[in-house]
Amino acid sequence: RTKISAVLVASMGLREVMHQRGTWEPMVIEKSVGRGLLHKLKHKDPLCYFTEERLSARKSFPRGFFEVTTLEIDLMDPERVEAVQSDTEDDAPRPLMALIPDPLDEILKRLKHYFTWVSDLTIRNIEDYRMDYRFVE
């Protein structure tokens, strides 16, 4: 019983630490982790438009996660829609996972509504055709 009590105390302490902004500062997100993050956010908040969905998505992360001021991210490669063969005889289409065809657009939407504290941003792996007048100084 004392081991269980000790684990509960430790987990409560860890939970408090995870809710602190300093735990996540600076946030460096590699390609594969960024892909998973964007997919999770897109699954919980597909359009990044409705407040209820945004609040629900934020609750699935520790509070300090979205309070970082320094964010470095390597964008995932864009996902392309591919023809999907049905596994059933009735040719009913299989449900598709939400694709992210434009990772730059997706992360910029998420910055506006989730990572609102960011003041130092580094984005790598931007497709060259996306570098238009908005990004050139």
N, C-alpha and C positions, 0 to 999 in steps of 0.2 A: 504494500500500500504506500509506503514512503517513496518508492521509486516512481510510482505513478504521480504522486503529489509533486515530486521534484520536476518531472517532465512537464507537468501542467504549468508550474511556475516559470520554467525556462521558456516554454512556448509563448506564454503571455509576454514575457520580456522581449522575445524575438519579434512578436507581433508589433509591439510598441516601436521597436527599432525600425521595422520595415515601413512604418507610417511617417518616419522622419525624412524630410527632403535630403538631408546630408547623406543618408544611406545610399542614395541613387546618384549623387553628384560626383563627378560629371557622368552623364549617361552616355555610354558608347555602345551603339547597337550595330552588330555585324549583319551581313546580308541575310543569313538564314534566320537569325533571331528577329530581324526586322520583318521578314516575310511572315513569320508566325504572329508577330504583334499586329501587323496590318490585317491579316486574315481574321484574327480574333476580334479586333475592333470592327471590321467590316461585317462580321457575322452578327455581332451584338448591336451594331448601329450602322446599317447598310448605307444610308444616304448622308449620314453626319449632318442631319437637318433637324430632327425632332428632339426636343429637350428630354423627353421621357426616356428615349432610347440611349441618349448620351449619358444621362444619370445612371441608368442601369449598367451600361458598359463601364463607367468609371468605378462603380461599386465592386467590380470583379478584380480590381487592382488595389494595392495598398495606396493610401492617401498621398504619401510622399512621392509616389511614382510620377505623377503628372506635375509636380511642383519643381522640377529641376530647372536650373537657369542655363546650364550648358548641355547641349545635345549634339552628338556626332552620330551620323547614321550613314551606313553604306546601303544605298537603295538596292532592293532586289531587282532582278531582271523582270521586264514586263511579261505578263502571262497572256498567251494568245488563246483564243477560242479554237478548239479543235472539234472536228466531227466526232460524235460519240455513237458507237454502236450499241444497240440495245441488247441486253442479256436475256430478254424475255421473248417469248414467241409472238406476243401481241404488238411488238415494236413500240411499246410505250417508252418514251425517252426517260433516261435516268436523270434524277435531279443533279444539276451541276453545282459544284462548289463555287462560291462567289469568287470570280476572277478579279485580279487587279491588273488591268491592262496599262494603267498609267501610275506607277508608284510615286512619281514626283507629285502629281496632283493629289493623290491619296494622302501622302504625308503632309502636304501643305494644308489640306482640309483639317487633318487631325491636329496640326499645330495650332490652328485658329481656335479650335473648340476644346482641345484637351491639354496640350502643352503650352498654356497661356503665359507661363512665367519665363519661358526661354528668351534669353537676351543674347546668347552666343550660340550660333547654329552653324554646323558644318555638315554639308550633304555631299556625299561622294557617289559615283556611279550614275551620274545624270546622263541620259542619252544626249548626244551632241545636238541633235535637231531641236531639243527642248531649250537650248540656250539662246533665247531670243532677247529682245530689248529689256525685258523685266529683270534680267540677271546680269547685264553688262553695265559696269560703272562708267 
